[in-house]
């Protein structure tokens, strides 16, 4: 069901009941900008909860979900989220984003909204547009501005600082100077915002077509250092010796990768791929190095993902991409053997395609010819990897001998040693030394089992 159908149902019931209802918020804003939206916001000066109950009953919609404290009801109809609310005004205590809520007129309701582009209302019965703060003009001028004193707006609800930055990045709008200055003055108020809401806004910033805009703005208003200190520290040069600007490089790579994927976790991996460099910076004989920064960065990324409320599987995925992000570049500069490529395939696994996407985005040289040659090498390498993988069928590789059989043959119990022996046997198979059959693998353990066991135990100690 399209949004327009739901809106027509609201209009029909409102006309029958003689109730004035207004289309507001993001849906109206997006409609004025000729953008699609499936989140519909409707407000009225009467009881929205009772209206929602009747709407569901009359049109056979699912029962509403009520948020009584805010006088709000949510009805989801075939993917369209309809929010019906009673017009309200709010009063915020100094140490909380949870306001006291009071009934209000439509004019008062619009004045408490975050930005002028969201403070527009359409009377569904008459077609009249209410725009007391010039929201349509700001949409045309591509400006983010608050409808009332910006210091009050951000002091009351500091999350609006992040929302404003997100809107600016999403729509490629500029933030009006007085509004931006107020963001900077009130940025420390973000301390009262829950980590969940902050994480939600940061992840939405990564969804923008050019997400670097959001992170430059976060830095400009002073929010980046507290929200993502691992990224903020990339601005620090760390040495007088020649080396690339890590912050600028990182945000270029983020925009690069965003042109090729909407995968927000892959984009986050790109944002974090060099965060290990400041901790590993060394200058020896006039040369700058960041030895093993990918391993340091992988560990650091876990803390970032925890703050951003990223799931376990996605955190592991992001960490693996950071750990391996240099590998395609190193292989592309060599003439790797099939043996070397088989090891690459085995180690990287299913993240291989995303790793190449990340590697291509990591090329930010000012020399177009240098970039062209590097891209050509990466593309040729990926073709070779695909061919080796096709021949070897490594993606579905399974050792013919399982852990239980290994334990039985060597008389050992479960633990890391069993995994180490399996790794040894798998490597022997992939290198063509052994065939992947139970007979040959058992023969190898029968002849060299104790020697292999000692080697693995020594390595794990």
N, C-alpha and C positions, 0 to 999 in steps of 0.2 A: 504494500500500500504506500502510495506517495504521500509526502508531507502535506501537499495541497488538499488531499482528500480529508485528512484529519482536521486541518484548519477549517475546511468547509463545514465539518460536523460541529465544531466548536461554535462557529458563526451561526449555524442553523439553530442550535439549542439556545444560544444567547438571545437571538431574535425572538424566539418563542417565549422566553422568560422575561424579556424586556431588560436584559442585563447588558451593560456596556463592557466589552472585553477588548483588550489591547494585545497585539502581537509586539513583542519586545526582544531585546537582547541579541544574541549571536545569530539567530535565524534571520531576523530582520536586517541586521548588519550585512550578513552574507548575501541576502537577496538584493540589497541595494548595490552590492559589489559584484553582482552577477556570479556568485559562487553557490555551489550546492551545499545543503545542510539537511541533516535528518534529526536535529535536536530543535524542537519547537518550544518556545517560551511564551506563555500567555499570562497576563495579569488582569485583575479586576478589583474594583473597590469593595465588592461584596465577598461573601464566604466562598473561597475557591474550593475548599474541601467538599462542601455539599454539591457544588457544581460538578466536580470530578466524579462523585458517586453517580449523579444523574446521567452524566455523559456516558459512563460505562454501561449503565443499565439500558438507556435508550438505544445506543448503537451496538450493544453486544461486545464492547471492548473488555479486555481483562480488568479485574478489580484494581483500583488505584493503590499505590503505596503512599502512605501518608507521612509527612514530616510536620506534625502539628505545631511544634514550637515556631516554625517559620511560616505557618499557614500555607504549606505547599503540598501538592499531590503530584505523583508521577504515574503516568499511564504509558505503557509501551505497546505499540500496535504495529506488528509486522515490521519491526526494525526502526520504526519512528518513535523517538522518545519525546513525549509531550509532557511538559511541566506546567502545571496550573498553580498560580500563586495569588494570594491576596496582597494588594499593594501594601507596602510597609516602609517604615523608616527604622533606623537602628541607632543604638547608643552603645559605644564600646568602652569597657573598662580598660585602664592603661596597660594591664599585664596579660591581656587575653584577646584572641580574635573572635571569641564567642560573644556576640552582642545581645543586648536586650532589644526585643522587637516590639514595635507598636504599629497599629493600623495607620494607614496614611492615604492620601490622595495619589492619583497617578503622577501629578507634578512632583510631589515629595518623593515618590518611589524612584522617579528618573534621576532626581538630584543625588540619591545615595549610591548610584551606580559608579563603577570604577572609571570608565573613560567615556568621552562624549560619543564615540562611535558605537557605544553600547547603550547610550541614554536616549534612544529614539523609540517612539511608540507609534503603532499604526492602529487606529480605531477600526476594528473589523466590521462594524456595522455601518459606518459612514465613509470609510476610506480615507479619513483625515489623518495626516501625519503630524504628530507632536514632536517637535525638535527644539526644545527650549535652550539647548546649549551649543547649537551649531554642529551637531554630529555629522550631518550630510556634507557640510562644507569641509569638515576635517577629513572625511572619507575622500572627497575630491582632491583635497590638498595633500593627502597621504600623511596625516599628522596624528600622533598619539597625544591626547591632552585630557586632563581631568575636568569634570563638569564643575567642580567647586575647588576651593583652596587645595592645591596638591599636597601640602604638608598635612592637612587634616585627612585627606584620602589615604595617604600612606602610613600616617601614624595610627589611624584607626585599624587599618588592615594592611600590614606590610607585605602580605603575599601579592598584593596588587603591583608591587615593584616588579616582581618576576613575571606576572601576567602581562604587564605593559611591555616588557622586553620581549616576551614571547610573541605578542601581537606585532611588534615592530619588525621582528625577524620574519614572521610568517607572511605578513603582507608587504614587506619591504617599505614600511612607513618610517618616518623619522619621529623622534620623541621631542616634543616642543621644549625649548630650553628651560623654562620655569619648572616644567614637570620633571625634566631630567635632574635639575638641581635639587628638587625636593626628594627625589629618589635617593640621591647621594646623602642628603642630610638625615634621612630616616632609615638608611640601610641597616643600621645596628638593630632596628626593631625586628628584623628577620629572626632574631633569637627566640621570639615568642611563637614562631610558626613551627608546626610539627614537621619532623623530618619527612614524613610520608607526603605531605603537600608540597614541600620543596622538591623532593625527588620526582614527583609527578610533573611539576613545571619544567624541571631540567630535561627530563626525557621528552617532553613535548617540544622543547626548543630544538632537540636533535632531529625532529621530524621536518623542520623547515627545509625548503629547497636550497637555501644558503645559510646553514646553521652558524657559520662563523659570525654573522651579524649579531646573534644573541650573545655569543661569548665575548666579543669585543665590547658590547654594551654592559655586560655583567662586570667586566673589568673597569669600564669607565665610571660606573656608579659605585664601585668599591665592594661589590658583592662576590666577585670571583674568589678572592683570597679566603673567604670564610666558607663558601660552598664547595669549591674545588681547589684547595690549596696545591694539590699535586699538579694541576694545570697552570695555576697562577705563577708558580715558581719557575716555569719555563721562560718567563719574561726576563729573569735575571741572567746576565751575560756569563758570570762566573769566571771569565778570563779575558785578558786584553788581546789574546791571540785570535787570529782569524777563524771564525766558525759561524755557521748559519744561525740566524735568530730562531730559536726553538719554538717560541710562541707563535710567531708568524708562520713558520713552516707547518706547525701542527694544524693551524686553522685553514691553511691552504689545502692540506691533505684532506681535511674534513669536508671541505667544499668539493674537492675532487671526487671523493668516494660517494658523496651524496648525489652526484649526477648519474651514478650507475647502480645505486641500490637504495631501497627504502627500509632495509633491515636496520632498525634502530640500534641493535646490539653490535652489528658490524660497524656502524657509524661511531658508537661509543668506543669500540676497540681502536678505531683510528684516532679518536681524540686522545686516548690514553697511551698510544703506542710508544711514545718517547718519554714518558714520565720518569723512567729510570735514569735518564741521562744526567740531570743535575747531581744525583748522588754518586755517579760513577765517573764524573769529569776528572780527567788527568791531563797534565801538560808535561810531556817528556821530550827533551831536545827540540823544543819549539813546536811540537806536534800535539794537537788536541785529540784525545781519544775518550770513548765511553764504553770501555770493555765490559761486556756482559750486562749491558744496560737492559737488554730484553728480559733477562731473568729477574733482575731487580724490579723492572716494570711490571712483570707478571704478578709478583708478590704484592706490590703496591696496589694493583688494580683490584685485588680482592677487597681491600678496605673501602675503595671508592664504590664498588658494586654493593657492598653491604650498606653504605650510607644511602645509595640510590634505590635500595630495596629491590635489587635484581635477584632473580631466582638462582638456585644452585647450578642448574644445568647451563644457564646463560652466563653465569660468572665463570664457569670452567671454560666455556666457549671463548669468551673474551680474553681470558688469561692465555689460552693456547695460541690464539692469533697474535698476541703481543710477544709471546715466547718465540714464535717461529717467524716473525715478520721480516727478519733479515735474510732468512734462508733462500727464498727465491732469487734475491739479488745476488747472493754469493754464488749460487749454482749457475745463474745466467751468465756470469763473467767467466765461468770455467767451461770445460768440455766434459761434463759429468758422464761417468760410465753408467750403463744400465743398472749395475749393482748399486751405485750411489743414488740413482733415481728410485730404485725399489725401496731403499731405506727411507728416502724422503716420503714416499707414498705411505709406507707403513707408519711412520711417526706422525705425520700430519693427519692422515685418515680423511674423514668426511669433510673437514674444514678446508680441503685443498683448493676448491674453486674460490671460496671467499678469501683465502690467503693470497691468491693471485690478484683478485680485485683490490685488496688492500695494498699489495706491493706496487701495482700500477699507479694507484692514487698517491703513493709515497714519493713519486718523482716530481720535484718542484724546482728543478734547476731553471735559471733564467735563460739558459742556452737551449733553444728549441731543437737544435740538431742533436744535442746530448740526450735530451728527453726522447727524441724519436728513435735513436739507436738503442737506448735502454728498453723502451717499449717493445721494439722489435725482438730484442734478446729474450725478454720475458714471454712474449707470445710464442716464440719458437720453443722455448723451454716448456711451456705449458702443453704444446702439441706433442712434444716428446714424452712428457709425463703421461699424457692420455694414452699414447701408443704403448708405452711400457706397461701401464696398468691394464690395458686391454689384453695384452699378451699374457701377462702374469695372473690376471684376475685377482689381484691382491686385495681388492675391496671386499671380497667375500672369502678371503683366506681363512682357513681353520686348520690348526695343527691336528694331524691324525691321531696323536697321542694326548689324552687328557691328563689333568692333574692327579686324579686318583690312581691312574696306571703308573705315573711317574713315582708317586709316593710308595706304591706297592713294590715296584722294582728296586728302589733305592733304600727302602726301609726307613723312610722319614715321615714326619707328621706334616700337617698343613702349615703354611706360613709363607713368608716372602721368598724363601729359598726355592720353593716349588715354582713360583712365578719367574724367578731368575733362570731356572733351568728351562722352562718353557720358552723364555725369550731367547736363550742360547740356541735351542733347537730350531725355533722359527727363523732366526738369522741364518743358520746353516742351510735351511731349506731355500730361503730367498736368495742366498748367494750361490745356489746351485751345487753345494757340497753334498747335501743329502736329498733324497727323494722324500716327499711327504706321504710315506706309507708307514703303517704300524710296524711292519716287519723291519724296515730299515732303521726306524727311530729306536725300536727296542734293541736292535743289534748294536747301535751306537751306544746306548746306555749300558748294555751288557758288557761291552768292551772297555768303555771309557767313563762309566758312570761315576766312580769314586773320584776320578780326576776332575770331571766337570763339576761335581758337587763341591769339591774343595775350592775350585776357582770361583764359583758363585758365592760361597760363604765368605771367602776372602774379600770379594768385591763389596759385599753388603755390610761388612764390619765397619 
